[in-house]
Amino acid sequence: MKEVEIIKASGEKVNFSTEKLRNSLKRSGADETSVRVIIDKVVDELYSGITTAEIYQRAYSLLKKKKSIFASKYKLKKAIYELGPTGFPFEQFVAAILKYSGYSVKVGVYFQGKCVSHEVDVVARKKDQFIVAECKFHGDHGRKCDVKIPLYIHSRYRDVLANYSQVEKEGKPNQGWVVTNTRFTKDALQYGNCAQLRMVSWDYPKDYCLKDRIDRLGLYPITVSTLLSKREKQFLLSRDIVLCRDLVNDDFYLDQLHISKNRKVRILDEIRQLCNVV
């Protein structure tokens, strides 16, 4: 295929990759035939200067016609951005990932450091692991976490560790995490890894990045739903319904939204399929 230059959310220009599109479509669960048909249609409509957002929207629409659950999984990255505009739902989402990984979890915990007090986004414990995690949510698709983020978080982490009076009483944190819904710059990763922080982003580290953890655990955010409106999703997030599986247990919120019985059945059916719950 002739090379076609496309524009990423950051403004960077790159050549279109059929393989990247194929991999993202396969992650949705779509069968090989459907993937091939969608790629052919997208490629046929490519033009120099097309944005990744336009390519995504075309592939998403085609997937939705095939099966809504495929479209839901395909829009996972965009759904994470829709957890905004505040960062709190993202903090709850990160806490849920750790909870379903076997940790006892708390959100918004205050630690008295040697110099000042710090509010830590997520605290998680399991056996000898004591994690303090900071969550950096960005609503801008083109924005990355630069080196200032791990620098700042590392200094806070060291101040917490320096307060031995609290450490003796509650045990000493032994893992500092930085979690973001976007990506890290090269310098951010270099500093974070050198400072022995656990760096977690949409696609880092390999096999333990956000997208892989979500797929393995089936912990999809409520914002992946193709059947709920933006207003309905915001209503559910305001009631701390962050995960699709939360809605299965608390489906009375759909009644509060005055959703019809038939539509409620379709919404819950989509979510159960997505999360593999009955």
N, C-alpha and C positions, 0 to 999 in steps of 0.2 A: 504494500500500500504506500502511496506517495505520502511523504511526511507533511503533517499539518501542524502549524504552530497554534497552541492554545494559551489562554491566559488564566493563571491561578488566582485565588482570592487575594494573595499578597501582591499581585501585579506582575509577578515573575512570568516570563514567557518560556514555555517548554514545548517539546514535541509531543503530540498525542500518543499515548501508549495503549494499544489494544489489549495488551496483557494485563495492565492495571485495571482496566474496565472489566475484563473477564474475571479477574480475581475478586473484585468487589461484588460482581453479580453472583458468583458462585457462593460467596459468603452468605448471601440471602437465602440459600437453600434451593434456588431455582435449578431445574434439571438442565442437562447439557444442551438439549435441543432449544429450549427457551433462551438460554444464554447466547447461543449462536445466532438465533433470529434477532434478538435485541441488539447485539453488537453490529450485525449487518445493517439494521435500520439506523442506528446512531451514526455509524461510519458514513452511510449514504448521505447524511444531512450535515456532515462536518464542513466547516469553512475556516480559512485562516483568520485568527483573531477571536474565535468563539471562546467563551469563558467556561471554566470547569463547572460553574453553577448551571449553565445552560445544558451542558452535557448530562449533568446529574439529573436535572429536572426531566429531560427526555427519557432517560433510562428508568427513572422512578415511575413515570407515567405508564410506560410499557409494562413494567413489572406489576404495577397495581392492576392492570387489566388481566394479567395472568392469575394472580392470587394476592390478596391483600397482605397476607403474612410475609410474603417475599418482599413486598414494598416496605413493610415495617422494619424488617431486618436491614434492608438496604439503606434506610434513612437514619440508621443508628447514630452516625456521627452528627448529623444535623439535629437529631433529637436531643443530643447532649447540650448543644448550644441553646436549644429551646427551654432548658431548665432555668434560664435567666428570667428577668434581667438581674436579680440579685444572685449572690453566690451561695445562699443558704441551701436551696434544694440540691445543688451539686455536692455540698458538704454531706448532706443526708445520704445522697447516692453513694458517695465514697464510703461512708460509714456502713451502708448496707452491704457493699461488696466485701468489706472486712468481716462483718457479722456472719454472712453466709459462707465465709471461709474459715469459720470456727473461732473467731475472736469475740471477747466481750468488749462492747463498744460504748463510748460516750461522745456526745457532740457538744462543743463549746465549753471546754473545761479550763478553769483558771489555774495557772501555776505562778507561785511567787518565785521569781528569779532572784539572783544575788543583787541585781541593780533595780529592776522594775518588775511589775506584774505582767503576765502574758496570758492572753486567751488563745488556747490551742483549738483549732477547728475540730480535729478528731483524735481521740485517744483510744487505743486498742491494746488488749492484753490477751496472750495465749501462752500458757506454760511460762517459759523464761523470756518471752518476747514482750517488750513494753514499748509500744509505738506511739510517738507523737507526730501527727501528720498535719501539714498545712495544705489547704486546697486553694488553688489559684484558678478562678473561673474567668474566662474571657468570652464575651459575646461576639467579638469581631473574628470572623473566620480567618483573616489574614494575619492575625497577631500571634506572635510567639512569646514564650517566657524567656526573657533574656537573663544575663548573668546576675543582674541586680536581685532577682528573686531568690535564688539559692544563697547568695551572700547575706541577704537580710534574714532569711530563715535560719541559716547556720548560726548567726550571731545570737538570735533569740534562743535557739536550742542550747548553745553553750552557756547562756545566762541561767537557764533552767537547771542545767546540770551542776552549775556552780553553787546552787543553794542546797547545801548538804543537810540542813535541818529537815526539809521536806523529803529529800531523798531517803533519809534514814527511816522516816515514818511510812512512806508509801512505796518504797522501792525506786530504783533508779531507771529512768527511761534509757533504753539502749539502742533505739532506732529512731532517727529523724527522717521523716518522709516529706517529699514535695510532690504533690499530685496536681496535674493540670489537664483540662479538657482539650488543650491545643497541643503544640509541640514546643520542645526546648531548642534554643539556639545551640550551636556547637560549643560556645564558651560556657553556657549555662551547664551543659552536660559535663564538660571537662572539670569545671569547678565543683559541681555537686558530687561527682564520683570521687574526686580527689579529697573532698571534705568528708567522705563516707556517708553522704546522705543517700537515701533511697529515692531515686528519681523515677517517677511514673507519669507517662503522658498517654495520649491517644494511641501512639504506636511505639512506645518505648517503655521497658526493655522488651526484647523479642520474647514472645510466648507468655509474658507476664504484663503486657501493656493493658490499658483499659479495654480496648475492643476485644482482646482475647479473653480476659477475665469475665467480661459480660456474657460473651457467647458460651463459655464453659459453664457458668453458673445459671444462665437463663435469667439474669437480672436486668431486664429491659426497662428503661424509664417509661413512664406513662406517656411521654411525649412522642414515642414511636408510633402510637396508634394512628391508623389511617382513617378511622371512623369517628374520632372525637374532634370537635372544633377547637380552635385556639383558645376561645373563651372557656370552654369546658375543661381543657387541660389546666389553664391557670387557676380555675376554681378548685380543682383537685389538688394541685400543688399547694395552694393556700391552706388546704386541710391536711397537709403532710402526707398526701398520697403521691409518693415519688415513684414507686415501682409498680409495674403492671400487676404483679402478684398481690400487691396490697389492695388493689381494687377488687380482685376476686373475693377477698375476705370482707371487704367493706363496700359491697355493691349498692348499699342504700344511698350512697352519695349520688348515684345515677338517678335515683328517684327524686332527690333534692333538686337535681337539674331539670326535672320534668321531662326526662327522656322517655319516649314511648316504649312499651313493653317489647315490641318486635325489634326495635333498634337496640335496646338494652341487651337482648339475647345475642344479637350479632356482635356487639362490642365485647361482651364477655366471652363469646366463642372465639373471637380473634385472639383475645388475651390468653385464654387457656391454651390455645394451640402454640402461641408464641413462647409461653413459659413452661409448657409441658406439665400443666397442673390440671386436676379434675375437679 
